[in-house]
């Protein structure tokens, strides 16, 4: 099997891993993700949503399509529904208020409005 990595692109992204860890811990605290109880949506933590639609980060919309091998046949099957990822362009307001996004996205300052 020959692997072709021509579609991979190296991005010039720099971030402070310590600030990213702090932001992650802030989100866990804010959302009360202290353990598996009460965590839904595969524990997905969305940073963005469809503008004006807080339901766009709930249920299958928080994760979109994934593939699994549900039985002994070993065949992959698609699960859930496709989502339009480009539509998720609004940062979650409660994170923005706590400046978590600035910590997470300091390498994309033009996206924080």
C-alpha positions in Angstrom: 0.0 0.0 0.0 1.4 3.4 -1.0 0.5 6.4 1.1 0.2 9.8 -0.6 0.5 12.8 1.7 0.3 15.4 -1.1 -3.0 16.7 0.3 -1.5 17.6 3.7 -0.4 21.1 4.3 1.8 22.4 7.1 0.2 25.4 8.7 2.1 28.2 10.3 0.3 28.1 13.6 1.8 29.0 16.9 0.1 28.9 20.3 0.9 28.8 24.0 0.1 25.2 25.2 -0.1 26.4 28.8 -2.8 29.0 27.9 -4.6 26.4 25.9 -4.7 24.0 28.9 -6.0 26.8 31.1 -8.7 27.6 28.6 -9.7 23.9 28.4 -9.9 23.7 32.2 -12.0 26.9 32.2 -14.5 25.3 29.8 -14.6 22.1 31.8 -15.4 24.2 34.9 -17.9 26.4 33.1 -19.8 23.5 31.6 -19.5 21.4 34.8 -17.6 18.6 33.0 -16.2 17.1 36.2 -17.0 13.5 35.3 -18.9 11.3 33.0 -22.2 11.8 34.6 -24.3 14.4 32.9 -21.9 14.6 29.9 -23.8 14.2 26.6 -22.9 14.4 22.9 -19.8 12.2 23.3 -18.5 14.9 25.7 -18.2 17.2 22.7 -17.2 20.8 23.5 -18.2 23.1 20.7 -16.5 26.5 20.5 -18.8 27.7 17.7 -22.4 27.3 16.7 -24.7 28.3 13.9 -25.4 32.0 14.4 -28.4 32.4 16.7 -29.0 28.7 17.0 -27.9 27.3 20.4 -29.5 23.9 19.4 -26.9 23.6 16.7 -24.4 22.2 19.3 -26.7 19.6 20.8 -27.2 15.9 20.0 -26.0 14.7 16.6 -25.3 18.3 15.6 -22.4 18.4 18.1 -20.6 15.6 16.4 -21.8 15.2 12.8 -21.0 12.0 10.9 -18.8 9.3 12.2 -17.9 5.8 11.0 -18.0 2.7 13.1 -17.7 -1.1 12.7 -20.8 -2.2 14.7 -20.6 -6.0 14.2 -18.5 -8.9 13.4 -18.5 -8.3 9.7 -15.9 -5.6 10.1 -17.7 -3.4 7.6 -17.7 0.3 8.3 -21.0 2.1 8.4 -21.9 5.7 8.6 -23.7 7.0 11.7 -25.5 10.2 12.4 -26.2 13.1 10.0 -23.8 15.2 7.9 -23.6 18.8 9.2 -22.5 22.0 7.3 -19.4 22.8 9.3 -19.0 26.1 7.5 -22.3 27.3 9.1 -20.8 27.1 12.6 -19.3 30.6 12.5 -20.5 32.2 15.8 -18.4 31.7 18.9 -20.3 30.5 22.0 -21.1 33.7 23.9 -20.5 32.3 27.4 -17.0 31.4 26.5 -16.4 34.7 24.8 -17.5 36.5 28.0 -14.8 34.7 30.0 -12.2 35.3 27.4 -11.7 31.6 26.9 -11.7 32.1 23.2 -8.9 34.5 23.3 -6.8 31.9 25.0 -7.8 29.2 22.6 -7.6 31.2 19.4 -4.9 33.7 20.1 -3.3 32.6 16.8 -6.4 33.6 14.9 -7.1 37.1 16.4 -9.1 38.2 13.4 -11.8 35.7 14.2 -12.7 37.1 17.7 -15.4 39.7 17.4 
